[in-house]
Amino acid sequence: MRRWSAQAKARLIEATLKPGANVSAIAREAGVATSQFGTVRNSVREAGFVIG
């Protein structure tokens, strides 16, 4: 099981929130299931968190 640091998670989520970002490609490059990545991304957006 892979463990991600908080900084690594934030960088990945931040990359997906950029206009025109391809979530599938970012998830694939990170070795994460697209559905799992999308769920986390949506939760972050709905909570109103600002990363960066």
N, C-alpha and C positions, 0 to 999 in steps of 0.2 A: 504494500500500500504506500503510495507516494504522500509525503507530507510537504505542504507548502508554507513558507513563511508569510506573515501578514503583508510584507512588502511585495513579495512575488504575486500574491493574490491581487493586491491593489493595482499593480502594474498591468496584469492581464485584464482586469475589469476596466481599468482606465482605457486600455487600447480598444476595447469593444464599444466604449461609449463615444468614441470619436465619430464625427459625421462620415458616412460612407464605409465604416468598418465592416469587414466580413467576419462575423462571429464564427462561422463554421471553419474558416481558414485559421483563425487565431486559436480556436479550440483544438483543431487537428494538430497544429504546430506544437501546442503545449501537451498534447497527449491526453486531452480531457474529452469526455463525451459531450457533443454539442448540446444535447438536451440538459445535461447537468450545468453546463456553463450558462446556458440561456436562463435557467431558473435562478441562478445566483445573480446574474446581470439584471434581471427583471426585479428581483427583490431589492437590490441596491437602488435602482431607479425609483421604485415605488416608495422607498423609505426616505428619499430625498437626499441621500448622501452625496457629498461632493468630494471627489478624489482628485488629488493633485496639489 
